Amino acid sequence: TISVGTAVVEVSGPSIRSQFVYLQDGDFDGDTVVYVGGDDVTTSTGVKLSKTNTTVFQTNADDSLYAICSAAGGSVRVVNVQ
């Protein structure tokens, strides 16, 4: 689990090969919302993470994913599979 607030945070860093990144909003019963995207992600431009389902991204080597939350105190559950 990675803590996410109102500042952009890297949730999956570069790898030596492509990988699948499984993400889920970690604040299951809270009011915060987490968004994912590039290093310029915002709450307006990011992909909204589900609190009940897992979102899967395939990243290439040297790609990173970043997250931002609608308020302080959010979190993201992350699994990287190469």
C-alpha positions in Angstrom: 0.0 0.0 0.0 1.3 3.4 -1.0 0.1 6.6 0.8 -1.3 9.2 -1.7 -2.2 12.8 -0.9 -2.8 16.0 -2.9 0.7 15.9 -4.4 1.7 13.6 -7.2 3.3 10.3 -6.0 5.0 7.6 -8.1 3.2 4.3 -7.5 5.0 2.1 -10.1 8.5 2.9 -11.3 10.5 1.9 -14.3 11.4 -1.8 -14.9 13.9 -3.5 -17.2 11.0 -5.0 -19.2 7.2 -4.5 -19.6 5.0 -5.3 -16.7 1.4 -5.4 -15.6 0.5 -3.1 -12.8 -2.7 -3.9 -10.7 -4.0 -0.9 -8.8 -6.9 -0.4 -6.4 -8.1 2.6 -4.3 -7.0 1.6 -0.8 -9.5 3.8 1.0 -12.4 1.3 0.7 -14.9 3.1 2.9 -13.6 6.6 2.8 -14.6 9.7 0.8 -11.2 10.2 -0.9 -10.8 9.4 -4.6 -7.5 8.4 -6.3 -6.5 9.2 -9.9 -3.7 7.6 -11.9 -1.7 8.8 -14.9 1.6 10.3 -16.0 3.8 12.6 -13.9 1.5 15.5 -14.7 -1.7 13.6 -13.4 -4.4 15.7 -11.8 -7.8 15.0 -10.4 -9.2 16.3 -13.6 -7.1 14.4 -16.1 -6.3 11.1 -14.3 -8.0 7.7 -14.5 -10.2 7.2 -11.4 -9.4 4.1 -9.5 -12.3 1.9 -8.3 -12.7 1.1 -4.6 -14.2 -2.4 -5.4 -12.4 -3.5 -8.6 -8.8 -3.7 -9.7 -7.6 -1.6 -12.6 -4.8 -3.1 -14.7 -2.2 -1.2 -16.7 0.5 -2.6 -19.0 3.6 -0.5 -18.9 6.7 -0.6 -21.0 10.2 -0.7 -19.7 11.2 2.7 -18.3 7.5 3.8 -17.8 6.2 5.0 -14.5 2.7 5.5 -13.1 1.8 8.3 -10.8 -1.2 9.0 -8.5 -2.9 11.9 -6.8 -5.8 11.9 -4.3 -8.8 14.3 -4.0 -7.7 14.8 -0.3 -4.9 14.0 2.1 -4.9 10.5 3.6 -5.6 8.3 0.5 -3.8 5.2 -0.5 -3.3 2.8 -3.4 -2.8 -0.9 -3.3 -0.2 -1.9 -6.0 0.9 -5.2 -7.4 3.6 -5.3 -10.2 3.9 -8.5 -12.3 6.6 -8.9 -14.9 
